[in-house]
């Protein structure tokens, strides 16, 4: 009975993680040894500014960028990881310094940063995120919103040790 329960719990945990990443458009294929690392997305590093400051909020806020950071292989949540976020918003272009900021993941590997409303750039409302510390390989993401009226965007990182 215990073996069945553990197996079911693992199945639910892995399935939930796959569902969460799938809904953000960042579906990562499973591998025999565990959870596969996230690959950088084309255009993700556009207008990247190394060393963007850690902030409580970017601009006036009103829009939420959220997500998770986990270790490739075993999927362990990674606390204290720096995620940089930037976008074309109602308050500035993605190339502007005031449109960039960083946040740290909490004990469960979650991050959340409030920023101004994202607006379309090059015809698409999208955000940019980067994991750019030295402990793991750098990953750049460029998730696209389903609508420019959305007030949040979610992205997930699965990182490989550097």
DRENTORKOL-3810 file (N, C-alpha, C; in nm, 4 decimals):
REM DRENTORKOL-3810
@n.u->0.0823; n.v->-0.1198; n.w->0.0000; ca.u->0.0000; ca.v->0.0000; ca.w->0.0000; c.u->0.0867; c.v->0.1262; c.w->0.0000
@n.u->0.1914; n.v->0.1310; n.w->0.0830; ca.u->0.2789; ca.v->0.2478; ca.w->0.0888; c.u->0.3493; c.v->0.2706; c.w->-0.0446
@n.u->0.3965; n.v->0.1639; n.w->-0.1083; ca.u->0.4639; ca.v->0.1772; ca.w->-0.2377; c.u->0.3686; c.v->0.2354; c.w->-0.3419
@n.u->0.2422; n.v->0.1919; n.w->-0.3412; ca.u->0.1442; ca.v->0.2464; ca.w->-0.4344; c.u->0.1193; c.v->0.3938; c.w->-0.4080
@n.u->0.1097; n.v->0.4325; n.w->-0.2816; ca.u->0.0858; ca.v->0.5710; ca.w->-0.2438; c.u->0.2016; c.v->0.6601; c.w->-0.2882
@n.u->0.3221; n.v->0.6155; n.w->-0.2652; ca.u->0.4396; ca.v->0.6930; ca.w->-0.3074; c.u->0.4413; c.v->0.7060; c.w->-0.4584
@n.u->0.4120; n.v->0.6003; n.w->-0.5280; ca.u->0.4092; ca.v->0.6037; ca.w->-0.6736; c.u->0.3028; c.v->0.7013; c.w->-0.7230
@n.u->0.1860; n.v->0.6983; n.w->-0.6639; ca.u->0.0793; ca.v->0.7908; ca.w->-0.7029; c.u->0.1187; c.v->0.9352; c.w->-0.6738
@n.u->0.1787; n.v->0.9593; n.w->-0.5573; ca.u->0.2227; ca.v->1.0951; ca.w->-0.5228; c.u->0.3258; c.v->1.1452; c.w->-0.6236
@n.u->0.4213; n.v->1.0610; n.w->-0.6582; ca.u->0.5240; ca.v->1.1003; ca.w->-0.7553; c.u->0.4607; c.v->1.1302; c.w->-0.8905
@n.u->0.3670; n.v->1.0452; n.w->-0.9324; ca.u->0.2972; ca.v->1.0665; ca.w->-1.0586; c.u->0.2225; c.v->1.1989; c.w->-1.0574
@n.u->0.1531; n.v->1.2283; n.w->-0.9473; ca.u->0.0817; ca.v->1.3542; ca.w->-0.9372; c.u->0.1768; c.v->1.4735; c.w->-0.9384
@n.u->0.2877; n.v->1.4626; n.w->-0.8681; ca.u->0.3848; ca.v->1.5728; ca.w->-0.8628; c.u->0.4451; c.v->1.5987; c.w->-1.0001
@n.u->0.4868; n.v->1.4936; n.w->-1.0673; ca.u->0.5480; ca.v->1.5091; ca.w->-1.2004; c.u->0.4439; c.v->1.5584; c.w->-1.2996
@n.u->0.3221; n.v->1.5036; n.w->-1.2914; ca.u->0.2151; ca.v->1.5463; ca.w->-1.3818; c.u->0.1779; c.v->1.6910; c.w->-1.3616
@n.u->0.1721; n.v->1.7341; n.w->-1.2356; ca.u->0.1401; ca.v->1.8738; ca.w->-1.2058; c.u->0.2478; c.v->1.9674; c.w->-1.2578
@n.u->0.3732; n.v->1.9286; n.w->-1.2425; ca.u->0.4834; ca.v->2.0115; ca.w->-1.2930; c.u->0.4775; c.v->2.0212; c.w->-1.4447
@n.u->0.4475; n.v->1.9112; n.w->-1.5120; ca.u->0.4377; ca.v->1.9122; ca.w->-1.6581; c.u->0.3207; c.v->1.9987; c.w->-1.7025
@n.u->0.2073; n.v->1.9885; n.w->-1.6314; ca.u->0.0914; ca.v->2.0699; ca.w->-1.6637; c.u->0.1220; c.v->2.2181; c.w->-1.6454
@n.u->0.1878; n.v->2.2526; n.w->-1.5352; ca.u->0.2208; ca.v->2.3931; ca.w->-1.5082; c.u->0.3113; c.v->2.4495; c.w->-1.6160
@n.u->0.4122; n.v->2.3769; n.w->-1.6571; ca.u->0.5012; ca.v->2.4281; ca.w->-1.7612; c.u->0.4326; c.v->2.4267; c.w->-1.8955
@n.u->0.3434; n.v->2.3316; n.w->-1.9177; ca.u->0.2724; ca.v->2.3233; ca.w->-2.0447; c.u->0.1796; c.v->2.4406; c.w->-2.0657
@n.u->0.1129; n.v->2.4895; n.w->-1.9616; ca.u->0.0201; ca.v->2.6000; ca.w->-1.9758; c.u->0.0918; c.v->2.7307; c.w->-2.0053
@n.u->0.2192; n.v->2.7396; n.w->-1.9762; ca.u->0.2928; ca.v->2.8622; ca.w->-2.0048; c.u->0.3561; c.v->2.8599; c.w->-2.1420
@n.u->0.3410; n.v->2.7498; n.w->-2.2168; ca.u->0.4027; ca.v->2.7395; ca.w->-2.3476; c.u->0.5473; c.v->2.6979; c.w->-2.3399
@n.u->0.5943; n.v->2.6595; n.w->-2.2231; ca.u->0.7338; ca.v->2.6230; ca.w->-2.2053; c.u->0.7456; c.v->2.4748; c.w->-2.1709
@n.u->0.6705; n.v->2.3901; n.w->-2.2384; ca.u->0.6707; ca.v->2.2479; ca.w->-2.2089; c.u->0.8103; c.v->2.1912; c.w->-2.2282
@n.u->0.8580; n.v->2.1229; n.w->-2.1273; ca.u->0.9905; ca.v->2.0619; ca.w->-2.1304; c.u->0.9729; c.v->1.9110; c.w->-2.1316
@n.u->1.0311; n.v->1.8411; n.w->-2.2311; ca.u->1.0117; ca.v->1.6967; ca.w->-2.2361; c.u->1.0792; c.v->1.6276; c.w->-2.1182
@n.u->1.0143; n.v->1.5237; n.w->-2.0664; ca.u->1.0715; ca.v->1.4454; ca.w->-1.9560; c.u->1.1801; c.v->1.3542; c.w->-2.0111
@n.u->1.2798; n.v->1.3282; n.w->-1.9321; ca.u->1.3864; ca.v->1.2373; ca.w->-1.9682; c.u->1.3892; c.v->1.1260; c.w->-1.8660
@n.u->1.4497; n.v->1.0141; n.w->-1.9029; ca.u->1.4541; ca.v->0.8984; ca.w->-1.8150; c.u->1.5151; c.v->0.9325; c.w->-1.6794
@n.u->1.6166; n.v->1.0192; n.w->-1.6742; ca.u->1.6827; ca.v->1.0509; ca.w->-1.5489; c.u->1.6135; c.v->1.1616; c.w->-1.4708
@n.u->1.5026; n.v->1.2160; n.w->-1.5205; ca.u->1.4298; ca.v->1.3173; ca.w->-1.4449; c.u->1.3829; c.v->1.4304; c.w->-1.5317
@n.u->1.3776; n.v->1.5477; n.w->-1.4729; ca.u->1.3253; ca.v->1.6655; ca.w->-1.5409; c.u->1.4345; c.v->1.7296; c.w->-1.6268
@n.u->1.4021; n.v->1.7532; n.w->-1.7528; ca.u->1.4969; ca.v->1.8110; ca.w->-1.8490; c.u->1.5160; c.v->1.9601; c.w->-1.8231
@n.u->1.6343; n.v->2.0126; n.w->-1.8520; ca.u->1.6585; ca.v->2.1559; ca.w->-1.8329; c.u->1.5823; c.v->2.2401; c.w->-1.9348
@n.u->1.5506; n.v->2.3626; n.w->-1.8955; ca.u->1.4881; ca.v->2.4584; ca.w->-1.9851; c.u->1.5932; c.v->2.5095; c.w->-2.0824
@n.u->1.5563; n.v->2.5171; n.w->-2.2079; ca.u->1.6457; ca.v->2.5737; ca.w->-2.3099; c.u->1.6126; c.v->2.7216; c.w->-2.3283
@n.u->1.7151; n.v->2.8001; n.w->-2.3590; ca.u->1.6916; ca.v->2.9416; ca.w->-2.3879; c.u->1.6032; c.v->2.9543; c.w->-2.5110
@n.u->1.5172; n.v->3.0556; n.w->-2.5077; ca.u->1.4254; ca.v->3.0802; ca.w->-2.6187; c.u->1.4845; c.v->3.1842; c.w->-2.7129
@n.u->1.4551; n.v->3.1684; n.w->-2.8398; ca.u->1.4986; ca.v->3.2645; ca.w->-2.9416; c.u->1.4450; c.v->3.4031; c.w->-2.9060
@n.u->1.5317; n.v->3.5025; n.w->-2.9078; ca.u->1.4925; ca.v->3.6394; ca.w->-2.8759; c.u->1.4872; c.v->3.6697; c.w->-2.7271
@n.u->1.5124; n.v->3.5693; n.w->-2.6445; ca.u->1.5030; ca.v->3.5897; ca.w->-2.5005; c.u->1.6035; c.v->3.6886; c.w->-2.4453
@n.u->1.7213; n.v->3.6944; n.w->-2.5056; ca.u->1.8264; ca.v->3.7818; ca.w->-2.4528; c.u->1.8227; c.v->3.9234; c.w->-2.5117
@n.u->1.7268; n.v->3.9518; n.w->-2.6015; ca.u->1.7176; ca.v->4.0860; ca.w->-2.6600; c.u->1.7060; c.v->4.1917; c.w->-2.5506
@n.u->1.7896; n.v->4.2928; n.w->-2.5592; ca.u->1.7915; ca.v->4.4061; ca.w->-2.4661; c.u->1.8265; c.v->4.3686; c.w->-2.3225
@n.u->1.8913; n.v->4.2550; n.w->-2.3050; ca.u->1.9378; ca.v->4.2105; ca.w->-2.1728; c.u->2.0389; c.v->4.3102; c.w->-2.1171
@n.u->2.0306; n.v->4.3395; n.w->-1.9874; ca.u->2.1228; ca.v->4.4303; ca.w->-1.9188; c.u->2.1841; c.v->4.3555; c.w->-1.8011
@n.u->2.3078; n.v->4.3091; n.w->-1.8142; ca.u->2.3713; ca.v->4.2377; ca.w->-1.7026; c.u->2.3684; c.v->4.3206; c.w->-1.5746
@n.u->2.3412; n.v->4.2537; n.w->-1.4639; ca.u->2.3475; ca.v->4.3196; ca.w->-1.3338; c.u->2.2298; c.v->4.4088; c.w->-1.2991
@n.u->2.1151; n.v->4.3897; n.w->-1.3621; ca.u->1.9980; ca.v->4.4704; ca.w->-1.3250; c.u->1.9749; c.v->4.4567; c.w->-1.1748
@n.u->1.9399; n.v->4.5653; n.w->-1.1072; ca.u->1.9261; ca.v->4.5614; ca.w->-0.9611; c.u->1.8073; c.v->4.4767; c.w->-0.9133
@n.u->1.8220; n.v->4.4204; n.w->-0.7941; ca.u->1.7098; ca.v->4.3530; ca.w->-0.7298; c.u->1.6171; c.v->4.4619; c.w->-0.6774
@n.u->1.4888; n.v->4.4512; n.w->-0.7133; ca.u->1.3912; ca.v->4.5547; ca.w->-0.6797; c.u->1.2666; c.v->4.4913; c.w->-0.6179
@n.u->1.1891; n.v->4.5740; n.w->-0.5462; ca.u->1.0612; ca.v->4.5286; ca.w->-0.4922; c.u->0.9523; c.v->4.5324; c.w->-0.5988
@n.u->0.9676; n.v->4.6238; n.w->-0.6954; ca.u->0.8697; ca.v->4.6415; ca.w->-0.8022; c.u->0.9377; c.v->4.7207; c.w->-0.9137
@n.u->0.8951; n.v->4.6964; n.w->-1.0375; ca.u->0.9413; ca.v->4.7759; ca.w->-1.1513; c.u->0.8328; c.v->4.8789; c.w->-1.1802
@n.u->0.8662; n.v->5.0059; n.w->-1.1767; ca.u->0.7704; ca.v->5.1112; ca.w->-1.2086; c.u->0.6495; c.v->5.1119; c.w->-1.1176
@n.u->0.5361; n.v->5.1521; n.w->-1.1760; ca.u->0.4136; ca.v->5.1662; ca.w->-1.0981; c.u->0.3380; c.v->5.0373; c.w->-1.0714
@n.u->0.3771; n.v->4.9305; n.w->-1.1369; ca.u->0.3135; ca.v->4.8020; ca.w->-1.1107; c.u->0.1812; c.v->4.7832; c.w->-1.1827
@n.u->0.1054; n.v->4.6825; n.w->-1.1361; ca.u->-0.0230; ca.v->4.6496; ca.w->-1.1947; c.u->-0.0229; c.v->4.5205; c.w->-1.2752
@n.u->0.0940; n.v->4.4676; n.w->-1.3066; ca.u->0.1094; ca.v->4.3440; ca.w->-1.3839; c.u->0.2037; c.v->4.2533; c.w->-1.3044
@n.u->0.1774; n.v->4.1224; n.w->-1.3032; ca.u->0.2603; ca.v->4.0296; ca.w->-1.2253; c.u->0.3322; c.v->3.9302; c.w->-1.3146
@n.u->0.4630; n.v->3.9212; n.w->-1.2979; ca.u->0.5451; ca.v->3.8181; ca.w->-1.3614; c.u->0.5757; c.v->3.7166; c.w->-1.2518
@n.u->0.5394; n.v->3.5909; n.w->-1.2736; ca.u->0.5573; ca.v->3.4873; ca.w->-1.1729; c.u->0.6188; c.v->3.3621; c.w->-1.2352
@n.u->0.6666; n.v->3.2734; n.w->-1.1488; ca.u->0.7181; ca.v->3.1468; ca.w->-1.1986; c.u->0.7919; c.v->3.0691; c.w->-1.0920
@n.u->0.8606; n.v->2.9649; n.w->-1.1382; ca.u->0.9360; ca.v->2.8775; ca.w->-1.0492; c.u->1.0741; c.v->2.8512; c.w->-1.1060
@n.u->1.1641; n.v->2.8117; n.w->-1.0155; ca.u->1.2993; ca.v->2.7733; ca.w->-1.0545; c.u->1.3296; c.v->2.6408; c.w->-0.9854
@n.u->1.3657; n.v->2.5415; n.w->-1.0672; ca.u->1.3956; ca.v->2.4068; ca.w->-1.0165; c.u->1.5256; c.v->2.3564; c.w->-1.0765
@n.u->1.5827; n.v->2.2561; n.w->-1.0119; ca.u->1.7068; ca.v->2.1942; ca.w->-1.0603; c.u->1.6710; c.v->2.0833; c.w->-1.1581
@n.u->1.7445; n.v->2.0786; n.w->-1.2698; ca.u->1.7245; ca.v->1.9722; ca.w->-1.3685; c.u->1.7574; c.v->1.8383; c.w->-1.3042
@n.u->1.6921; n.v->1.7353; n.w->-1.3515; ca.u->1.7141; ca.v->1.6012; ca.w->-1.2999; c.u->1.6140; c.v->1.5653; c.w->-1.1940
@n.u->1.6309; n.v->1.6213; n.w->-1.0737; ca.u->1.5428; ca.v->1.5835; ca.w->-0.9626; c.u->1.4289; c.v->1.6821; c.w->-0.9373
@n.u->1.4308; n.v->1.7990; n.w->-1.0012; ca.u->1.3219; ca.v->1.8948; ca.w->-0.9863; c.u->1.3149; c.v->1.9668; c.w->-0.8537
@n.u->1.4219; n.v->1.9609; n.w->-0.7751; ca.u->1.4227; ca.v->2.0267; ca.w->-0.6443; c.u->1.4076; c.v->2.1781; c.w->-0.6628
@n.u->1.3158; n.v->2.2427; n.w->-0.5865; ca.u->1.3013; ca.v->2.3881; ca.w->-0.5932; c.u->1.4316; c.v->2.4558; c.w->-0.5488
@n.u->1.4678; n.v->2.5636; n.w->-0.6158; ca.u->1.5924; ca.v->2.6346; ca.w->-0.5855; c.u->1.5626; c.v->2.7700; c.w->-0.5219
@n.u->1.5988; n.v->2.7838; n.w->-0.3960; ca.u->1.5793; ca.v->2.9085; ca.w->-0.3219; c.u->1.6942; c.v->3.0049; c.w->-0.3486
@n.u->1.6643; n.v->3.1346; n.w->-0.3379; ca.u->1.7672; ca.v->3.2383; ca.w->-0.3474; c.u->1.8269; c.v->3.2570; c.w->-0.4854
@n.u->1.7578; n.v->3.2155; n.w->-0.5914; ca.u->1.8095; ca.v->3.2307; ca.w->-0.7267; c.u->1.7609; c.v->3.3623; c.w->-0.7864
@n.u->1.8510; n.v->3.4310; n.w->-0.8551; ca.u->1.8239; ca.v->3.5628; ca.w->-0.9114; c.u->1.7606; c.v->3.5491; c.w->-1.0491
@n.u->1.6441; n.v->3.6102; n.w->-1.0675; ca.u->1.5756; ca.v->3.6121; ca.w->-1.1966; c.u->1.5603; c.v->3.7575; c.w->-1.2392
@n.u->1.6136; n.v->3.7906; n.w->-1.3562; ca.u->1.5988; ca.v->3.9254; ca.w->-1.4108; c.u->1.4764; c.v->3.9270; c.w->-1.5032
@n.u->1.4000; n.v->4.0356; n.w->-1.4966; ca.u->1.2773; ca.v->4.0505; ca.w->-1.5745; c.u->1.2790; c.v->4.1868; c.w->-1.6428
@n.u->1.2354; n.v->4.1899; n.w->-1.7695; ca.u->1.2214; ca.v->4.3159; ca.w->-1.8414; c.u->1.1180; c.v->4.2976; c.w->-1.9526
@n.u->1.0602; n.v->4.4094; n.w->-1.9974; ca.u->0.9575; ca.v->4.4033; ca.w->-2.1011; c.u->0.9288; c.v->4.5429; c.w->-2.1552
@n.u->0.8572; n.v->4.5458; n.w->-2.2652; ca.u->0.8023; ca.v->4.6684; ca.w->-2.3218; c.u->0.6704; c.v->4.6911; c.w->-2.2478
@n.u->0.6599; n.v->4.8009; n.w->-2.1747; ca.u->0.5431; ca.v->4.8238; ca.w->-2.0891; c.u->0.4815; c.v->4.9613; c.w->-2.1153
@n.u->0.3757; n.v->4.9890; n.w->-2.0441; ca.u->0.3106; ca.v->5.1200; ca.w->-2.0533; c.u->0.4015; c.v->5.2317; c.w->-2.0040
@n.u->0.5121; n.v->5.1969; n.w->-1.9349; ca.u->0.6023; ca.v->5.2986; ca.w->-1.8803; c.u->0.7397; c.v->5.3031; c.w->-1.9460
@n.u->0.7636; n.v->5.2177; n.w->-2.0442; ca.u->0.8942; ca.v->5.2218; ca.w->-2.1087; c.u->0.9193; c.v->5.1044; c.w->-2.2015
@n.u->1.0217; n.v->5.1211; n.w->-2.2824; ca.u->1.0617; ca.v->5.0176; ca.w->-2.3777; c.u->1.1499; c.v->4.9142; c.w->-2.3083
@n.u->1.1606; n.v->4.7963; n.w->-2.3651; ca.u->1.2411; ca.v->4.6904; ca.w->-2.3026; c.u->1.3904; c.v->4.7228; c.w->-2.3029
@n.u->1.4316; n.v->4.8195; n.w->-2.3798; ca.u->1.5735; ca.v->4.8597; ca.w->-2.3809; c.u->1.6048; c.v->4.9624; c.w->-2.2706
@n.u->1.5009; n.v->5.0214; n.w->-2.2092; ca.u->1.5191; ca.v->5.1253; ca.w->-2.1082; c.u->1.5604; c.v->5.0651; c.w->-1.9736
@n.u->1.6596; n.v->5.1265; n.w->-1.9053; ca.u->1.7031; ca.v->5.0745; ca.w->-1.7752; c.u->1.5897; c.v->5.0622; c.w->-1.6737
@n.u->1.4934; n.v->5.1570; n.w->-1.6742; ca.u->1.3850; ca.v->5.1528; ca.w->-1.5769; c.u->1.2853; c.v->5.0394; c.w->-1.6046
@n.u->1.2975; n.v->4.9714; n.w->-1.7174; ca.u->1.2098; ca.v->4.8585; ca.w->-1.7503; c.u->1.2696; c.v->4.7255; c.w->-1.7075
@n.u->1.3840; n.v->4.7298; n.w->-1.6392; ca.u->1.4542; ca.v->4.6088; ca.w->-1.5953; c.u->1.4594; c.v->4.6024; c.w->-1.4435
@n.u->1.4496; n.v->4.4815; n.w->-1.3915; ca.u->1.4658; ca.v->4.4587; ca.w->-1.2487; c.u->1.4860; c.v->4.3108; c.w->-1.2243
@n.u->1.5296; n.v->4.2767; n.w->-1.1057; ca.u->1.5528; ca.v->4.1366; ca.w->-1.0706; c.u->1.4877; c.v->4.1073; c.w->-0.9368
@n.u->1.4626; n.v->3.9792; n.w->-0.9132; ca.u->1.4049; ca.v->3.9317; ca.w->-0.7882; c.u->1.4703; c.v->3.7993; c.w->-0.7523
@n.u->1.4505; n.v->3.7556; n.w->-0.6286; ca.u->1.5060; ca.v->3.6276; ca.w->-0.5836; c.u->1.3928; c.v->3.5289; c.w->-0.5569
@n.u->1.4219; n.v->3.4015; n.w->-0.5796; ca.u->1.3231; ca.v->3.2986; ca.w->-0.5497; c.u->1.3120; c.v->3.2779; c.w->-0.3991
@n.u->1.1923; n.v->3.2360; n.w->-0.3558; ca.u->1.1696; ca.v->3.2079; ca.w->-0.2144; c.u->1.2136; c.v->3.0645; c.w->-0.1807
@n.u->1.1856; n.v->3.0181; n.w->-0.0611; ca.u->1.2281; ca.v->2.8853; ca.w->-0.0154; c.u->1.1708; c.v->2.7722; c.w->-0.1004
@n.u->1.0587; n.v->2.7972; n.w->-0.1697; ca.u->0.9955; ca.v->2.6957; ca.w->-0.2546; c.u->1.0310; c.v->2.7110; c.w->-0.4017
@n.u->1.1287; n.v->2.7987; n.w->-0.4322; ca.u->1.1702; ca.v->2.8187; ca.w->-0.5701; c.u->1.0767; c.v->2.9064; c.w->-0.6510
@n.u->0.9857; n.v->2.9772; n.w->-0.5851; ca.u->0.8894; ca.v->3.0645; ca.w->-0.6540; c.u->0.9438; c.v->3.2066; c.w->-0.6620
@n.u->0.9096; n.v->3.2748; n.w->-0.7715; ca.u->0.9404; ca.v->3.4176; ca.w->-0.7802; c.u->0.8157; c.v->3.4918; c.w->-0.8251
@n.u->0.8126; n.v->3.6203; n.w->-0.7910; ca.u->0.6990; ca.v->3.7058; ca.w->-0.8243; c.u->0.7485; c.v->3.8498; c.w->-0.8230
@n.u->0.7213; n.v->3.9217; n.w->-0.9308; ca.u->0.7631; ca.v->4.0613; ca.w->-0.9374; c.u->0.6547; c.v->4.1413; c.w->-1.0082
@n.u->0.6146; n.v->4.2501; n.w->-0.9440; ca.u->0.5142; ca.v->4.3387; ca.w->-1.0029; c.u->0.5836; c.v->4.4402; c.w->-1.0923
@n.u->0.5174; n.v->4.4726; n.w->-1.2023; ca.u->0.5730; ca.v->4.5650; ca.w->-1.3014; c.u->0.4574; c.v->4.6335; c.w->-1.3742
@n.u->0.4864; n.v->4.7341; n.w->-1.4591; ca.u->0.3791; ca.v->4.7963; ca.w->-1.5364; c.u->0.3212; c.v->4.6967; c.w->-1.6381
@n.u->0.2027; n.v->4.7267; n.w->-1.6889; ca.u->0.1354; ca.v->4.6421; ca.w->-1.7874; c.u->0.2247; c.v->4.6230; c.w->-1.9108
@n.u->0.2414; n.v->4.4977; n.w->-1.9520; ca.u->0.3146; ca.v->4.4681; ca.w->-2.0749; c.u->0.2263; c.v->4.5038; c.w->-2.1937
@n.u->0.2865; n.v->4.5681; n.w->-2.2941; ca.u->0.2161; ca.v->4.6030; ca.w->-2.4177; c.u->0.2902; c.v->4.5394; c.w->-2.5353
@n.u->0.2217; n.v->4.5211; n.w->-2.6488; ca.u->0.2853; ca.v->4.4554; ca.w->-2.7633; c.u->0.4084; c.v->4.5299; c.w->-2.8140
@n.u->0.5098; n.v->4.4537; n.w->-2.8462; ca.u->0.6295; ca.v->4.5034; ca.w->-2.9148; c.u->0.6517; c.v->4.4064; c.w->-3.0304
@n.u->0.6720; n.v->4.4565; n.w->-3.1481; ca.u->0.6860; ca.v->4.3724; ca.w->-3.2670; c.u->0.5613; c.v->4.2864; c.w->-3.2871
@n.u->0.4434; n.v->4.3418; n.w->-3.2501; ca.u->0.3174; ca.v->4.2735; ca.w->-3.2713; c.u->0.2781; c.v->4.1730; c.w->-3.1651
@n.u->0.3635; n.v->4.1486; n.w->-3.0659; ca.u->0.3329; ca.v->4.0490; ca.w->-2.9633; c.u->0.3542; c.v->4.1057; c.w->-2.8231
@n.u->0.2576; n.v->4.0851; n.w->-2.7321; ca.u->0.2846; ca.v->4.1187; ca.w->-2.5924; c.u->0.3676; c.v->4.0050; c.w->-2.5317
@n.u->0.4859; n.v->4.0376; n.w->-2.4854; ca.u->0.5759; ca.v->3.9343; ca.w->-2.4322; c.u->0.6663; c.v->3.9926; c.w->-2.3252
@n.u->0.7181; n.v->3.9048; n.w->-2.2420; ca.u->0.8136; ca.v->3.9436; ca.w->-2.1404; c.u->0.9475; c.v->3.8774; c.w->-2.1666
@n.u->1.0477; n.v->3.9232; n.w->-2.0956; ca.u->1.1808; ca.v->3.8625; ca.w->-2.1012; c.u->1.2218; c.v->3.8283; c.w->-1.9595
@n.u->1.2808; n.v->3.7119; n.w->-1.9425; ca.u->1.3309; ca.v->3.6680; ca.w->-1.8127; c.u->1.4657; c.v->3.6025; c.w->-1.8335
@n.u->1.5520; n.v->3.6169; n.w->-1.7345; ca.u->1.6835; ca.v->3.5527; ca.w->-1.7424; c.u->1.7264; c.v->3.5013; c.w->-1.6065
@n.u->1.7787; n.v->3.3788; n.w->-1.6063; ca.u->1.8559; ca.v->3.3320; ca.w->-1.4929; c.u->1.9994; c.v->3.3559; c.w->-1.5370
@n.u->2.0737; n.v->3.4362; n.w->-1.4635; ca.u->2.2072; ca.v->3.4741; ca.w->-1.5103; c.u->2.3123; c.v->3.4753; c.w->-1.4005
@n.u->2.2941; n.v->3.3920; n.w->-1.2991; ca.u->2.3966; ca.v->3.3816; ca.w->-1.1953; c.u->2.4944; c.v->3.2715; c.w->-1.2349
@n.u->2.5956; n.v->3.2493; n.w->-1.1561; ca.u->2.7030; ca.v->3.1584; ca.w->-1.1965; c.u->2.6851; c.v->3.0145; c.w->-1.1509
@n.u->2.5945; n.v->2.9871; n.w->-1.0577; ca.u->2.5784; ca.v->2.8523; ca.w->-1.0046; c.u->2.5211; c.v->2.7545; c.w->-1.1078
@n.u->2.4349; n.v->2.8079; n.w->-1.1992; ca.u->2.3715; ca.v->2.7267; ca.w->-1.3026; c.u->2.3944; c.v->2.7916; c.w->-1.4388
@n.u->2.3688; n.v->2.7161; n.w->-1.5456; ca.u->2.3838; ca.v->2.7704; ca.w->-1.6808; c.u->2.2802; c.v->2.8799; c.w->-1.7050
@n.u->2.3191; n.v->2.9835; n.w->-1.7781; ca.u->2.2310; ca.v->3.0952; ca.w->-1.8096; c.u->2.1175; c.v->3.0484; c.w->-1.9005
@n.u->1.9965; n.v->3.0963; n.w->-1.8718; ca.u->1.8790; ca.v->3.0664; ca.w->-1.9531; c.u->1.8024; c.v->3.1962; c.w->-1.9747
@n.u->1.7654; n.v->3.2230; n.w->-2.1006; ca.u->1.6843; ca.v->3.3390; ca.w->-2.1362; c.u->1.5494; c.v->3.2902; c.w->-2.1881
@n.u->1.4407; n.v->3.3496; n.w->-2.1370; ca.u->1.3065; ca.v->3.3144; ca.w->-2.1818; c.u->1.2359; c.v->3.4364; c.w->-2.2395
@n.u->1.1474; n.v->3.4102; n.w->-2.3352; ca.u->1.0657; ca.v->3.5154; ca.w->-2.3979; c.u->0.9229; c.v->3.4633; c.w->-2.4162
@n.u->0.8489; n.v->3.4456; n.w->-2.3050; ca.u->0.7123; ca.v->3.3961; ca.w->-2.3184; c.u->0.6197; c.v->3.5030; c.w->-2.3764
@n.u->0.5273; n.v->3.4585; n.w->-2.4606; ca.u->0.4299; ca.v->3.5464; ca.w->-2.5248; c.u->0.2964; c.v->3.5326; c.w->-2.4521
@n.u->0.2320; n.v->3.6443; n.w->-2.4288; ca.u->0.1018; ca.v->3.6452; ca.w->-2.3617; c.u->-0.0072; c.v->3.6057; c.w->-2.4608
@n.u->-0.1136; n.v->3.5441; n.w->-2.4126; ca.u->-0.2240; ca.v->3.5070; ca.w->-2.5006; c.u->-0.3043; c.v->3.6303; c.w->-2.5423
@n.u->-0.3019; n.v->3.7347; n.w->-2.4603; ca.u->-0.3735; ca.v->3.8588; ca.w->-2.4904; c.u->-0.3007; c.v->3.9757; c.w->-2.4261
@n.u->-0.3024; n.v->4.0903; n.w->-2.4921; ca.u->-0.2387; ca.v->4.2094; ca.w->-2.4336; c.u->-0.3189; c.v->4.2628; c.w->-2.3154
@n.u->-0.4364; n.v->4.2052; n.w->-2.2899; ca.u->-0.5173; ca.v->4.2449; ca.w->-2.1746; c.u->-0.4854; c.v->4.1621; c.w->-2.0504
@n.u->-0.4055; n.v->4.0557; n.w->-2.0652; ca.u->-0.3660; ca.v->3.9742; ca.w->-1.9499; c.u->-0.2924; c.v->4.0613; c.w->-1.8495
@n.u->-0.3107; n.v->4.0325; n.w->-1.7218; ca.u->-0.2444; ca.v->4.1112; ca.w->-1.6168; c.u->-0.1380; c.v->4.0301; c.w->-1.5437
@n.u->-0.1030; n.v->3.9146; n.w->-1.6007; ca.u->0.0058; ca.v->3.8348; ca.w->-1.5433; c.u->0.0642; c.v->3.7455; c.w->-1.6515
@n.u->0.1855; n.v->3.7009; n.w->-1.6264; ca.u->0.2551; ca.v->3.6096; ca.w->-1.7161; c.u->0.3398; c.v->3.5179; c.w->-1.6302
@n.u->0.3406; n.v->3.3916; n.w->-1.6631; ca.u->0.4090; ca.v->3.2897; ca.w->-1.5836; c.u->0.5187; c.v->3.2248; c.w->-1.6678
@n.u->0.6330; n.v->3.2002; n.w->-1.6060; ca.u->0.7442; ca.v->3.1323; ca.w->-1.6739; c.u->0.8171; c.v->3.0436; c.w->-1.5742
@n.u->0.8705; n.v->2.9329; n.w->-1.6228; ca.u->0.9343; ca.v->2.8357; ca.w->-1.5345; c.u->1.0747; c.v->2.7998; c.w->-1.5851
@n.u->1.1669; n.v->2.7929; n.w->-1.4920; ca.u->1.3052; ca.v->2.7577; ca.w->-1.5228; c.u->1.3387; c.v->2.6225; c.w->-1.4602
@n.u->1.4046; n.v->2.5368; n.w->-1.5370; ca.u->1.4651; ca.v->2.4143; ca.w->-1.4865; c.u->1.6120; c.v->2.4263; c.w->-1.5241
@n.u->1.6991; n.v->2.4378; n.w->-1.4234; ca.u->1.8380; ca.v->2.4766; ca.w->-1.4462; c.u->1.9360; c.v->2.3604; c.w->-1.4314
@n.u->2.0428; n.v->2.3682; n.w->-1.5122; ca.u->2.1527; ca.v->2.2727; ca.w->-1.5088; c.u->2.2712; c.v->2.3374; c.w->-1.4378
@n.u->2.3340; n.v->2.2690; n.w->-1.3429; ca.u->2.4525; ca.v->2.3265; ca.w->-1.2779; c.u->2.5579; c.v->2.3656; c.w->-1.3815
@n.u->2.6249; n.v->2.4779; n.w->-1.3555; ca.u->2.7276; ca.v->2.5283; ca.w->-1.4487; c.u->2.8522; c.v->2.4423; c.w->-1.4426
END
